[in-house]
């Protein structure tokens, strides 16, 4: 399951309310053309994407087992999170060929913090688009959702993702034990980056 960042920030009630409102009103199309909030109409395409073993191995709170019923419930859960100002599930369509990727953002407004997870279709991984897309996502989360901290986790064996996160300037914070939706416990590497740290990296 998603867990709040190790670093504890405290938001004022006004800041937390502003973050919740930003999440409710966020439009992923402002991040990149074609990106959209996942809805019931995306369930079948999400199912096909999540069946990919490379995708399943990297995300802790995917719906398991991966069935269309569980995917629909997952979409509905994030619709509730969005309404509460606590999360977004975003998909990137491939122009009638299913989905290129998805991203789930869990937000803790009272801590001005967010967690980002997601995956690309395996046939486009390693094509160079991942780092660029990730950087845009980090910028969007900081600017649009107005949080001050982003946490990321990745399996120790996923060296490609770990290198991408390191390159983006995230700080390694050791390891975490993450509980998957089926109850299994998995060890992950863990990183954090503050908004001020991100801005300083952009200026460097």
Secondary structure, DSSP 8 states (H G I E B T S, - for coil): -----SS-----HHHHHHHHHHHHH--GGGTSTTEEE--GGGHHHHHHHHTSHHHHTT-TTS-SS--HHHHHHHHHHHHHHHHHTSEEEEEEE-TTS-EEEEEEEEEEGGGTEEEEEEEE-GGGTTSSHHHHHHHHHHHHHHHHS--SEEEEEEETT-HHHHHHHHHTT-EEEEEEEEE-TTS-EEEEEEEEEEHHHHHHHHH-
